[in-house]
Amino acid sequence: MNEAFNPNDLVVTETNPAPAGIAASSLRAPDGKRLRYAISPSALERTRGTVILLQGRNETIEKYFETIGELNRLGYMVATFDWRGQGGSERMLRDRRRGYVRKFGAYVNDLDAFIQDIVLPDCRGPFVILAHSMGALVALTASPRLVNTVERMVLSAPLVAFPPTRLIGTRGLHRLARLARWLGLGRMSVAPSLLPGIRARAASRALSSDPGRLARNRELAEAAPFLFLDKPTVSWLAAVTGAMRRLEDSDNIARLGVPTLIVTAGEDSVVDSRTAERLAWRMRSGSSLTIPYARHELLQEADRYRAPFLEAFESFTAGALPLE
C-alpha cells in the first residue's frame, strides 16, 4: 500500500468529490482482518433509514461517491465497506494485486460483522441492501441470516453465473478450481481464457457506455492504484463458483426470505443475466427487471440507464423506507 495512505482515509479527486459528512473508519472481522468502512448521513432533516451498499469485485468505497451522495439527498443514510482483499481493507496475500479469498463464507462473515458491529449500533433503521455483482452474490448467500434485519434487497447485475460463452459450465469450472486449489495452486491467477467475463471487465466499454463516469473511474484508479486489483486467483474462483452452485439448489433458494428485486443489464457481458432472472423466478420473494441495452455496472452507467435503475430501487424500497 502507498506508505502515505491511512487505511481509514478516503481518496478524493477533482472529478470524484466525497459526499458531505461521510466518515471512514475500520472494524475487525471475526478472524481479525481489518475492514475499511464508511458511513454517510442523510442530507435531509429526517433520515428515512439506511442503505447498506455492497460493492462488486475490485471495487472500492470511493467509486460509489456519486451514488452515496444521491442516496443521502433522498434522505437515506448509507453504510458501506470494502470487502477483504480489496479497496482499503486488509489484503490476503503479499502480492496486493491478486484477488484472493480462501472460502466464500469469509465474505458472508464480513457482512455479518459489519451489520452487527457498525450498522445496527450506529445507523438508523429500517435497513435495505443495495448490492452490485459479487456483492449481490454475498447478499443472496447471507439472505437467510438477514430475514429479521433487512427489509428489502435490490441487486444490480448479480454474479450468480458467468456468461455461457465459457469452455466449461459452472460445475466444471468449480471442480477444476477446487482441484487446482487442492494441488496448492490457489494463489495463482486465473487464466483469462477460462473467464471471458473477467477479461471483458478489462475493457471499459463492457462496464459502462458513459464516457464521463468511465474517465472519472480511470482517474481514481490512476490516483490510487493501491485500492484496486488485477486478475482473480484460483482460490477466489473456487469460492465464488461454489456459492453459485449452492444457489442452484431448490432447498437453498427456498431459504431466501428477504424480498428481493434483481435488476439485470440488457447488454451485460460480465455476468449471465438469464441465470439471474431465472433465480428471481424461482425465489418465493423475488422479482426481476431488465434495463435494455445497459452494460454491467448499472450505477456507473449513462443516465438513461442509471435513472431507471434508481427509480426501481426507490419504488421497491418505498414501503420499507418511506418519505413522509
C-alpha positions in Angstrom: 0.0 0.0 0.0 1.1 3.6 -0.6 3.1 4.5 2.6 1.3 7.9 2.8 -2.2 6.3 2.7 -4.0 5.9 6.0 -6.4 2.9 5.7 -9.1 5.0 7.4 -8.8 7.8 4.8 -10.8 8.2 1.6 -9.2 9.2 -1.7 -10.8 12.3 -3.2 -10.1 13.5 -6.8 -11.3 16.6 -8.6 -13.9 14.7 -10.6 -14.9 12.5 -7.7 -15.7 14.6 -4.6 -16.7 12.9 -1.4 -20.3 13.2 -0.2 -20.8 15.8 2.6 -20.3 14.3 6.1 -19.0 10.9 5.0 -16.6 9.4 7.5 -14.4 6.3 7.2 -13.0 4.0 9.9 -12.3 0.3 10.3 -13.5 -2.7 12.1 -12.2 -6.2 12.7 -13.7 -9.2 11.0 -14.2 -12.4 13.1 -10.8 -13.7 12.0 -9.1 -10.4 12.9 -8.8 -9.0 9.3 -9.2 -5.2 9.1 -12.1 -3.9 7.0 -12.4 -0.3 6.0 -16.0 1.1 6.1 -17.7 4.4 5.7 -21.0 6.0 7.0 -22.6 8.9 5.2 -25.5 10.7 6.8 -28.9 11.7 5.3 -28.9 15.2 3.7 -32.4 15.8 4.9 -33.5 16.6 8.4 -35.3 13.3 8.7 -33.5 10.1 8.0 -35.6 7.6 6.1 -33.4 4.6 7.1 -30.1 3.1 6.0 -29.0 1.7 2.7 -26.3 -1.0 3.1 -24.3 -0.6 -0.1 -22.3 -3.7 -1.1 -19.7 -3.4 -3.9 -18.6 -5.8 -6.6 -15.2 -7.5 -7.1 -12.3 -5.0 -7.4 -14.4 -2.0 -6.3 -13.9 0.5 -3.5 -15.9 2.9 -1.4 -14.7 5.9 -3.5 -16.2 4.5 -6.7 -19.6 5.0 -5.2 -19.3 8.6 -4.0 -21.8 9.8 -6.6 -24.4 7.2 -5.7 -23.9 7.7 -2.0 -24.4 11.4 -2.4 -27.6 10.9 -4.3 -29.0 8.5 -1.7 -28.1 11.0 1.0 -30.1 13.7 -0.8 -33.1 11.3 -1.0 -33.0 11.1 2.8 -31.1 7.8 3.2 -28.1 7.2 5.5 -25.6 5.0 3.6 -23.3 2.4 5.2 -20.7 0.6 3.1 -17.4 -1.2 3.4 -14.6 -2.7 1.3 -14.5 -6.4 1.1 -11.5 -8.2 2.5 -8.7 -8.3 0.0 -9.6 -5.1 -1.9 -10.1 -1.4 -1.6 -8.7 0.0 1.7 -9.3 -3.3 3.6 -6.6 -5.7 4.6 -5.2 -7.8 1.7 -5.0 -11.6 2.0 -1.7 -12.0 0.0 1.7 -10.3 0.0 1.0 -9.6 -3.7 -1.6 -7.0 -3.1 -2.8 -7.1 -6.7 -4.1 -10.6 -6.6 -7.8 -11.0 -5.8 -7.9 -13.8 -3.2 -10.3 -15.3 -0.7 -10.0 -18.8 0.8 -13.7 -19.5 1.4 -16.7 -17.6 0.3 -18.1 -17.7 3.8 -15.5 -15.2 4.8 -17.3 -12.5 2.8 -20.6 -13.5 4.5 -19.0 -13.3 7.9 -17.5 -9.9 7.0 -21.0 -8.6 6.1 -22.5 -10.1 9.3 -19.7 -8.4 11.4 -20.3 -5.1 9.6 -24.1 -5.2 10.3 -23.8 -6.3 13.9 -20.8 -4.1 14.9 -21.4 -1.0 12.9 -24.8 -0.8 11.2 -27.2 -1.8 14.0 -25.5 0.3 16.7 -24.7 3.4 14.6 -27.2 3.6 11.8 -30.9 4.5 11.7 -33.3 1.7 10.7 -35.1 0.3 8.8 -32.4 -1.3 6.6 -32.2 -2.2 3.0 -29.4 -3.6 0.9 -28.2 -2.3 -2.5 -25.6 -4.7 -3.9 -23.7 -5.0 -7.1 -22.3 -8.1 -8.9 -20.2 -10.1 -6.4 -21.7 -8.1 -3.5 -25.1 -9.3 -4.7 -23.9 -12.9 -4.6 -22.8 -12.3 -1.0 -26.1 -10.7 -0.1 -28.0 -13.7 -1.6 -25.8 -16.2 0.3 -26.4 -14.2 3.5 -30.1 -13.8 3.0 -31.3 -16.5 5.4 -29.3 -14.7 8.2 -30.8 -11.3 7.2 -34.5 -12.0 7.3 -35.1 -10.3 10.7 -32.7 -7.4 10.0 -33.0 -6.3 6.3 -36.4 -5.3 4.9 -35.5 -5.4 1.2 -32.7 -6.1 -1.2 -32.0 -4.6 -4.6 -29.4 -6.5 -6.6 -27.6 -4.9 -9.6 -26.3 -7.4 -12.2 -25.7 -10.1 -9.6 -22.8 -12.5 -10.1 -24.8 -15.7 -10.0 -23.3 -17.2 -13.1 -20.6 -16.3 -15.6 -21.6 -15.8 -19.3 -22.4 -19.0 -21.1 -19.6 -18.5 -23.7 -17.1 -20.2 -21.4 -15.5 -23.5 -22.4 -17.0 -25.3 -19.4 -20.0 -24.7 -17.2 -20.1 -23.6 -13.6 -20.0 -27.1 -12.3 -16.9 -28.0 -14.4 -15.2 -24.7 -13.5 -15.8 -25.2 -9.8 -14.4 -28.7 -10.0 -11.3 -27.5 -11.9 -10.7 -24.6 -9.5 -11.1 -26.9 -6.4 -8.7 -29.4 -7.9 -6.1 -26.7 -8.6 -6.5 -25.3 -5.1 -6.1 -28.8 -3.6 -2.9 -29.1 -5.6 -1.6 -25.9 -3.9 -2.3 -23.6 -6.8 -4.9 -21.5 -5.1 -2.8 -18.3 -5.2 -2.2 -18.5 -8.9 -4.1 -16.0 -11.2 -7.0 -17.4 -13.2 -6.2 -17.9 -16.9 -8.2 -15.3 -18.9 -9.4 -18.0 -21.3 -11.5 -19.6 -18.5 -13.4 -16.4 -17.7 -14.3 -14.3 -20.7 -16.5 -12.1 -18.4 -13.5 -11.2 -16.2 -11.5 -10.4 -19.4 -14.3 -8.2 -20.5 -14.0 -6.2 -17.4 -10.6 -5.0 -18.6 -12.3 -3.3 -21.5 -14.1 -0.4 -20.0 -16.7 -0.4 -22.8 -18.0 -3.7 -21.3 -18.7 -1.9 -18.0 -20.5 1.3 -19.0 -21.4 3.4 -22.0 -20.9 6.6 -20.1 -17.5 8.2 -21.1 -17.6 10.7 -18.3 -18.1 8.2 -15.5 -15.5 5.8 -17.1 -13.0 8.7 -17.2 -13.7 9.5 -13.6 -13.1 5.9 -12.5 -9.9 5.7 -14.5 -8.7 8.9 -12.8 -9.5 7.3 -9.4 -7.5 4.2 -10.4 -4.6 6.3 -11.5 -4.7 8.4 -8.3 -5.0 5.4 -6.0 -3.8 2.2 -7.7 -3.2 0.6 -4.3 -7.1 0.3 -3.9 -7.5 -1.9 -7.0 -6.7 -5.5 -8.1 -5.5 -7.4 -11.1 -6.9 -10.9 -12.0 -8.7 -13.1 -9.5 -7.0 -16.2 -8.1 -7.9 -19.8 -8.4 -9.0 -19.8 -4.8 -11.3 -16.9 -5.4 -12.8 -18.7 -8.4 -13.4 -21.9 -6.4 -15.1 -19.9 -3.6 -17.3 -17.9 -6.0 -18.4 -20.9 -8.2 -19.2 -22.8 -5.0 -21.5 -20.1 -3.9 -23.1 -20.0 -7.4 -23.7 -23.8 -7.3 -25.4 -23.5 -3.9 -27.9 -21.1 -5.4 -28.9 -23.7 -7.9 -30.3 -25.9 -5.1 -34.0 -25.6 -4.6 -33.7 -26.0 -0.8 -31.2 -23.1 -0.6 -33.4 -21.0 -2.8 -36.4 -21.7 -0.5 -34.4 -20.1 2.4 -34.0 -16.8 0.6 -36.7 -14.9 2.6 -35.8 -11.2 2.2 -37.9 -9.6 -0.5 -35.5 -9.1 -3.4 -35.5 -7.2 -6.7 -32.9 -8.4 -9.2 -32.0 -5.9 -11.9 -30.1 -7.1 -14.9 -28.3 -5.2 -17.7 -29.6 -6.0 -21.2 -26.0 -5.9 -22.7 -24.1 -7.5 -19.8 -21.0 -9.4 -21.0 -19.6 -9.9 -17.5 -22.3 -12.0 -15.8 -25.1 -14.1 -17.1 -28.4 -12.2 -16.8 -30.6 -15.1 -17.8 -29.5 -17.2 -14.8 -30.2 -14.2 -12.5 -33.7 -13.8 -14.0 -34.3 -17.5 -13.6 -33.2 -17.3 -9.9 -35.6 -14.5 -9.3 -38.4 -16.5 -10.8 -37.6 -19.5 -8.5 -37.4 -17.4 -5.3 -40.6 -17.1 -3.3 -39.9 -13.5 -2.6 -38.0 -12.5 -5.7 -38.8 -10.4 -8.8 -36.7 -9.2 -11.7 -36.3 -6.2 -14.0 -34.1 -5.8 -17.1 -32.7 -2.4 -18.2 -32.4 -2.8 -22.0 -29.1 -2.0 -23.7 -27.4 -1.2 -20.3 -24.0 -2.6 -19.5 -22.7 -4.4 -16.4 -22.1 -1.5 -14.0 -25.6 -0.1 -13.8 -24.7 2.5 -11.1 -21.8 3.7 -13.3 -23.9 3.8 -16.5 -25.2 6.6 -18.6 -28.2 8.5 -17.0 -30.7 7.0 -19.5 -29.9 3.5 -17.9 -28.9 4.6 -14.4 -32.0 6.7 -13.7 -34.5 3.8 -14.3 -32.4 1.6 -12.0 -32.6 4.2 -9.2 -36.3 4.7 -9.8 -36.8 0.9 -9.5 -34.8 1.0 -6.3 -36.9 3.8 -4.9 -40.2 2.1 -5.9 -39.2 -1.3 -4.5 -37.9 0.0 -1.2 -40.6 2.7 -0.7 -42.6 0.5 1.7 -39.6 -0.1 3.9 -38.0 3.4 3.7 -41.0 5.8 3.4 -40.5 9.5 2.7 -43.1 11.3 4.9 
